[in-house]
Each structure stands twice: as structure tokens, then as C-alpha cells.
């Protein structure tokens, strides 16, 4: 069994293993750092030609000829190429899908506050009234809440490692109770 040391993220989306001295081939007998959560280890599933992570519990299929793994239990088609000591993203999202996600995110973030502002502009409060501050606070709160919603959607789409590991830790904390 090939022993792999923990990897860390570096520039260019490549995960490197600083202590590894030699390049190794991807094989079902090896243990590798999970390319999704970057905390767990992926190892072979018994009786199946696949890998599984012991931390985030994602399942990967492997193409040993191309030295790639692809996550199969997610709606996102994510795959990584094994470079001997590091993982490198092998599949980039299509530009059309990424463009649509960003356009929807901008629309979700800006349209509701714009509607609230337009209603406050069309029907302003009486000058000098006690509640004259409410429309500005309402627009600000609407903008902040919708920006948080868009940030959550983008974190889900891009599977940001900090978000994924926090989600897993929160789930395991809630399951202990």
C-alpha cells in the first residue's frame, strides 16, 4: 500500500504533498488526500473499483490509464488528475453554466433590494416622521440577506473546501446529539 502524506493547497489549483519525495501512480491500493475536502483520505472501496473519502464520504470512480478520479455522488461533474504527488483539476465548468450562475446570482442579489428601494422612493415616508429611517434599513437588510443567499449558492456550486469541511463538521456535531 502506498503511503501518502497530507497535501496542501498552492497557487494554480494544485494540491501538493511537500514531504513526498517520489512520484507515484494512482492505484486502488494507495491512499490519497481527498481532492474535495482536502482533509480526509480516499481509499479503495471493498469489492468495487472506486475510492471513498473517510471524512466527507464522497465516492470517486477512477480511470487508472488517465490517472483521474471523478466524484460520482454529486450533481457537479468534478474530476481531478493525479500528477504523481498532487491533484490538479481535470474538468473545468463550461463557460455557459458559469455565466448563467453568475447572472442568476447578480439578479437574485440586486432585484429584491431594487424593488424595495423603488417602493420606498415611490411612496416615501412623511418628512419628519418617526419611521423615516425604516426604508433605508429595509433596503440594506434585503441586500445583505440576498448577498448571503448568493454566497451560499456559489459555495455550493464551486464546492469551496472551507465550506465543505465546515458543513461536514457541523453535520457530525449535530449527529452526536
C-alpha positions as a LaTeX table, in Angstrom:
\begin{tabular}{lrrr}
\hline
Residue & $x$ (\AA) & $y$ (\AA) & $z$ (\AA) \\
\hline
Unk1 & 0.00 & 0.00 & 0.00 \\
Unk2 & 1.33 & 3.43 & $-0.97$ \\
Unk3 & 1.50 & 5.81 & 1.93 \\
Unk4 & 0.60 & 9.43 & 1.15 \\
Unk5 & 1.31 & 12.40 & 3.36 \\
Unk6 & $-1.08$ & 15.30 & 3.88 \\
Unk7 & $-1.29$ & 17.73 & 1.00 \\
Unk8 & $-1.74$ & 21.46 & 1.00 \\
Unk9 & $-3.18$ & 23.93 & $-1.48$ \\
Unk10 & $-0.87$ & 26.05 & $-3.56$ \\
Unk11 & $-1.21$ & 28.51 & $-6.41$ \\
Unk12 & $-2.92$ & 27.32 & $-9.58$ \\
Unk13 & $-5.45$ & 24.95 & $-8.00$ \\
Unk14 & $-2.88$ & 22.19 & $-7.47$ \\
Unk15 & $-2.62$ & 20.26 & $-4.22$ \\
Unk16 & 0.96 & 19.29 & $-3.40$ \\
Unk17 & 2.44 & 16.91 & $-0.94$ \\
Unk18 & 5.60 & 18.64 & 0.34 \\
Unk19 & 7.07 & 15.60 & 2.09 \\
Unk20 & 6.59 & 13.19 & $-0.83$ \\
Unk21 & 9.93 & 12.52 & $-2.47$ \\
Unk22 & 8.88 & 10.41 & $-5.44$ \\
Unk23 & 6.05 & 10.43 & $-7.94$ \\
Unk24 & 3.59 & 7.59 & $-7.55$ \\
Unk25 & 0.99 & 6.22 & $-9.91$ \\
Unk26 & $-2.68$ & 6.28 & $-8.98$ \\
Unk27 & $-3.75$ & 2.77 & $-7.95$ \\
Unk28 & $-6.54$ & 1.18 & $-5.97$ \\
Unk29 & $-4.08$ & 0.02 & $-3.32$ \\
Unk30 & $-2.97$ & 3.59 & $-2.50$ \\
Unk31 & $-4.25$ & 6.12 & $-0.01$ \\
Unk32 & $-4.51$ & 9.72 & $-1.18$ \\
Unk33 & $-5.70$ & 13.03 & 0.24 \\
Unk34 & $-9.28$ & 13.74 & $-0.78$ \\
Unk35 & $-9.38$ & 16.33 & $-3.58$ \\
Unk36 & $-12.82$ & 17.60 & $-2.47$ \\
Unk37 & $-12.49$ & 18.26 & 1.26 \\
Unk38 & $-8.67$ & 18.14 & 1.46 \\
Unk39 & $-8.95$ & 16.75 & 4.99 \\
Unk40 & $-9.82$ & 13.09 & 4.59 \\
Unk41 & $-8.10$ & 10.21 & 2.86 \\
Unk42 & $-9.51$ & 8.37 & $-0.14$ \\
Unk43 & $-9.03$ & 4.62 & $-0.20$ \\
Unk44 & $-10.40$ & 1.74 & $-2.23$ \\
Unk45 & $-13.94$ & 0.56 & $-1.56$ \\
Unk46 & $-14.07$ & $-3.18$ & $-0.96$ \\
Unk47 & $-15.34$ & $-5.24$ & $-3.93$ \\
Unk48 & $-15.77$ & $-2.10$ & $-6.07$ \\
Unk49 & $-13.39$ & $-0.32$ & $-8.42$ \\
Unk50 & $-13.89$ & 3.02 & $-6.68$ \\
Unk51 & $-12.50$ & 5.23 & $-3.94$ \\
Unk52 & $-14.26$ & 6.76 & $-0.92$ \\
Unk53 & $-13.24$ & 9.54 & 1.46 \\
Unk54 & $-13.26$ & 8.80 & 5.18 \\
Unk55 & $-14.06$ & 12.44 & 6.05 \\
Unk56 & $-16.54$ & 13.87 & 3.52 \\
Unk57 & $-17.79$ & 10.43 & 2.39 \\
Unk58 & $-17.68$ & 11.28 & $-1.33$ \\
Unk59 & $-17.35$ & 8.35 & $-3.72$ \\
Unk60 & $-14.97$ & 8.53 & $-6.69$ \\
Unk61 & $-14.55$ & 6.43 & $-9.79$ \\
Unk62 & $-11.04$ & 6.15 & $-11.15$ \\
Unk63 & $-9.59$ & 5.97 & $-14.61$ \\
Unk64 & $-6.16$ & 4.49 & $-13.91$ \\
Unk65 & $-4.95$ & 4.90 & $-17.51$ \\
Unk66 & $-5.55$ & 8.65 & $-17.45$ \\
Unk67 & $-4.72$ & 8.95 & $-13.72$ \\
Unk68 & $-8.04$ & 10.71 & $-12.96$ \\
Unk69 & $-10.79$ & 10.41 & $-10.39$ \\
Unk70 & $-14.33$ & 11.73 & $-10.74$ \\
Unk71 & $-16.80$ & 12.30 & $-7.93$ \\
Unk72 & $-19.97$ & 10.31 & $-8.67$ \\
Unk73 & $-22.25$ & 11.17 & $-5.75$ \\
Unk74 & $-22.60$ & 14.86 & $-6.63$ \\
Unk75 & $-24.61$ & 16.75 & $-9.18$ \\
Unk76 & $-21.45$ & 18.65 & $-10.15$ \\
Unk77 & $-19.19$ & 16.85 & $-12.67$ \\
Unk78 & $-15.93$ & 17.32 & $-10.79$ \\
Unk79 & $-12.78$ & 15.40 & $-11.66$ \\
Unk80 & $-9.09$ & 15.62 & $-10.81$ \\
Unk81 & $-5.90$ & 14.35 & $-12.42$ \\
Unk82 & $-3.24$ & 12.71 & $-10.24$ \\
Unk83 & 0.14 & 14.29 & $-11.02$ \\
Unk84 & 2.25 & 11.84 & $-9.01$ \\
Unk85 & 2.27 & 13.84 & $-5.78$ \\
Unk86 & $-0.65$ & 16.23 & $-6.25$ \\
Unk87 & $-4.19$ & 16.60 & $-7.56$ \\
Unk88 & $-4.98$ & 19.03 & $-10.36$ \\
Unk89 & $-8.47$ & 19.93 & $-11.52$ \\
Unk90 & $-9.10$ & 18.00 & $-14.72$ \\
Unk91 & $-12.55$ & 19.29 & $-15.57$ \\
Unk92 & $-13.43$ & 22.94 & $-15.78$ \\
Unk93 & $-17.06$ & 24.00 & $-15.76$ \\
Unk94 & $-18.46$ & 25.10 & $-19.06$ \\
Unk95 & $-18.37$ & 28.85 & $-19.54$ \\
Unk96 & $-22.10$ & 28.92 & $-20.31$ \\
Unk97 & $-23.06$ & 27.30 & $-17.00$ \\
Unk98 & $-20.71$ & 29.53 & $-15.02$ \\
Unk99 & $-22.00$ & 32.62 & $-16.80$ \\
Unk100 & $-25.61$ & 31.62 & $-16.08$ \\
Unk101 & $-24.85$ & 31.00 & $-12.41$ \\
Unk102 & $-23.21$ & 34.42 & $-12.03$ \\
Unk103 & $-26.04$ & 36.19 & $-13.88$ \\
Unk104 & $-28.66$ & 34.48 & $-11.72$ \\
Unk105 & $-26.64$ & 35.34 & $-8.60$ \\
Unk106 & $-26.42$ & 39.01 & $-9.54$ \\
Unk107 & $-30.14$ & 39.08 & $-10.31$ \\
Unk108 & $-31.04$ & 37.42 & $-7.01$ \\
Unk109 & $-28.78$ & 39.82 & $-5.11$ \\
Unk110 & $-29.90$ & 43.07 & $-6.76$ \\
Unk111 & $-33.54$ & 42.73 & $-7.85$ \\
Unk112 & $-35.25$ & 42.43 & $-4.42$ \\
Unk113 & $-33.39$ & 45.40 & $-2.89$ \\
Unk114 & $-34.12$ & 47.39 & $-6.06$ \\
Unk115 & $-37.82$ & 46.62 & $-5.72$ \\
Unk116 & $-37.82$ & 47.62 & $-2.05$ \\
Unk117 & $-35.92$ & 50.83 & $-2.88$ \\
Unk118 & $-38.31$ & 51.63 & $-5.76$ \\
Unk119 & $-41.35$ & 51.23 & $-3.49$ \\
Unk120 & $-39.74$ & 53.44 & $-0.84$ \\
Unk121 & $-38.88$ & 56.02 & $-3.50$ \\
Unk122 & $-42.39$ & 55.92 & $-4.99$ \\
Unk123 & $-44.16$ & 56.08 & $-1.62$ \\
Unk124 & $-41.74$ & 57.89 & 0.70 \\
Unk125 & $-42.46$ & 58.26 & 4.41 \\
Unk126 & $-43.74$ & 61.59 & 5.64 \\
Unk127 & $-40.93$ & 64.06 & 6.31 \\
Unk128 & $-40.03$ & 64.19 & 10.00 \\
Unk129 & $-41.97$ & 61.03 & 10.91 \\
Unk130 & $-40.66$ & 58.56 & 13.48 \\
Unk131 & $-40.32$ & 55.79 & 10.85 \\
Unk132 & $-38.46$ & 57.76 & 8.17 \\
Unk133 & $-35.38$ & 55.56 & 8.69 \\
Unk134 & $-37.22$ & 52.28 & 8.00 \\
Unk135 & $-36.99$ & 52.22 & 4.15 \\
Unk136 & $-33.20$ & 52.65 & 4.18 \\
Unk137 & $-32.74$ & 49.91 & 6.79 \\
Unk138 & $-35.16$ & 47.64 & 4.92 \\
Unk139 & $-33.23$ & 48.07 & 1.65 \\
Unk140 & $-29.92$ & 47.40 & 3.44 \\
Unk141 & $-31.21$ & 44.27 & 5.19 \\
Unk142 & $-32.71$ & 42.97 & 1.94 \\
Unk143 & $-29.40$ & 43.47 & 0.15 \\
Unk144 & $-27.35$ & 41.77 & 2.88 \\
Unk145 & $-29.70$ & 38.76 & 3.15 \\
Unk146 & $-29.74$ & 38.25 & $-0.62$ \\
Unk147 & $-25.95$ & 38.59 & $-0.88$ \\
Unk148 & $-25.63$ & 35.87 & 1.78 \\
Unk149 & $-28.01$ & 33.69 & $-0.21$ \\
Unk150 & $-25.92$ & 34.14 & $-3.37$ \\
Unk151 & $-22.69$ & 33.44 & $-1.45$ \\
Unk152 & $-24.21$ & 30.17 & $-0.19$ \\
Unk153 & $-25.29$ & 29.19 & $-3.73$ \\
Unk154 & $-21.81$ & 29.91 & $-5.12$ \\
Unk155 & $-20.16$ & 27.95 & $-2.30$ \\
Unk156 & $-22.43$ & 25.00 & $-3.11$ \\
Unk157 & $-21.69$ & 25.24 & $-6.83$ \\
Unk158 & $-17.91$ & 25.61 & $-6.58$ \\
Unk159 & $-17.57$ & 23.26 & $-3.56$ \\
Unk160 & $-15.21$ & 25.59 & $-1.72$ \\
Unk161 & $-13.09$ & 23.39 & 0.60 \\
Unk162 & $-13.60$ & 25.55 & 3.71 \\
Unk163 & $-17.36$ & 25.45 & 3.15 \\
Unk164 & $-17.41$ & 21.68 & 2.52 \\
Unk165 & $-15.34$ & 20.84 & 5.60 \\
Unk166 & $-17.41$ & 23.22 & 7.78 \\
Unk167 & $-20.62$ & 21.64 & 6.52 \\
Unk168 & $-19.30$ & 18.16 & 7.32 \\
Unk169 & $-18.13$ & 19.15 & 10.80 \\
Unk170 & $-21.48$ & 20.80 & 11.56 \\
Unk171 & $-23.33$ & 17.69 & 10.37 \\
Unk172 & $-21.18$ & 15.41 & 12.55 \\
Unk173 & $-21.64$ & 17.74 & 15.54 \\
Unk174 & $-25.42$ & 17.69 & 15.11 \\
Unk175 & $-25.44$ & 13.87 & 14.74 \\
Unk176 & $-23.69$ & 13.44 & 18.11 \\
Unk177 & $-26.61$ & 14.95 & 19.99 \\
\hline
\end{tabular}
